[in-house]
């Protein structure tokens, strides 16, 4: 499954890309794969910013979660996102 399989809503694609880019190059594949699997498991065909928060909280190791949420916060466009 790739990121091309999703329909990106709001600014969710930028969030996805920035989270992947923030991962060190040698684990970037695992980051992308984890996000894709998490989004698919949520039944996401259309990915919203809220989906990105939810999936990142589920798949991101605890020690990197604050950094990941900061990236999401920098790119969110809706105030409806629940952190």
C-alpha positions in Angstrom: 0.0 0.0 0.0 1.3 3.4 -0.9 0.2 7.0 -0.1 -1.2 7.1 -3.6 -4.0 4.8 -2.4 -5.5 7.6 -0.2 -7.6 10.7 -0.9 -6.0 13.5 1.1 -8.3 16.0 2.7 -7.4 19.4 4.4 -3.6 19.5 4.9 -3.2 15.8 5.7 -0.8 15.0 2.8 1.6 17.7 4.0 1.4 16.3 7.5 2.1 12.8 6.2 5.0 14.0 4.1 6.6 16.1 6.9 6.3 13.3 9.4 8.0 11.0 7.0 10.7 13.5 6.1 11.5 14.1 9.8 12.3 10.4 10.3 16.0 9.5 9.8 16.6 8.2 6.3 17.4 4.7 7.5 14.0 4.3 9.2 11.9 6.4 6.8 10.6 3.3 5.0 9.3 2.0 8.3 7.7 5.3 9.2 5.9 5.5 5.9 4.8 1.8 6.1 3.5 2.2 9.6 1.5 5.3 8.7 0.1 3.5 5.6 -0.9 0.4 7.6 -2.4 2.5 10.4 -4.5 4.6 7.9 -5.6 1.4 6.2 -6.6 -0.2 9.5 -8.7 2.8 10.3 -10.6 2.2 7.0 -9.3 5.5 5.6 -10.0 6.1 2.0 -10.2 9.8 2.7 -7.5 10.9 5.1 -8.2 14.0 7.3 -5.9 15.8 9.6 -7.6 14.1 12.5 -6.8 10.7 11.1 -3.2 11.8 10.9 -3.2 12.7 14.6 -5.0 9.4 15.6 -2.7 7.2 13.5 0.5 8.9 14.5 -0.4 8.5 18.2 -0.9 4.8 17.6 2.2 4.0 15.5 4.8 6.5 16.8 7.2 5.2 19.5 6.5 7.1 22.7 9.9 8.9 22.8 9.2 10.5 19.4 5.6 11.3 19.9 6.0 14.9 21.1 8.1 15.7 18.1 5.6 14.1 15.7 2.7 16.0 17.2 4.6 19.2 16.9 5.0 18.6 13.2 1.3 17.8 12.9 0.4 21.0 14.8 2.6 23.1 12.5 0.7 21.9 9.4 -2.9 21.6 10.6 -5.5 23.9 9.1 -8.5 23.0 11.1 -9.1 23.7 14.8 -11.4 20.7 15.0 -8.4 18.3 15.5 -8.3 16.8 18.9 -4.8 16.2 20.1 
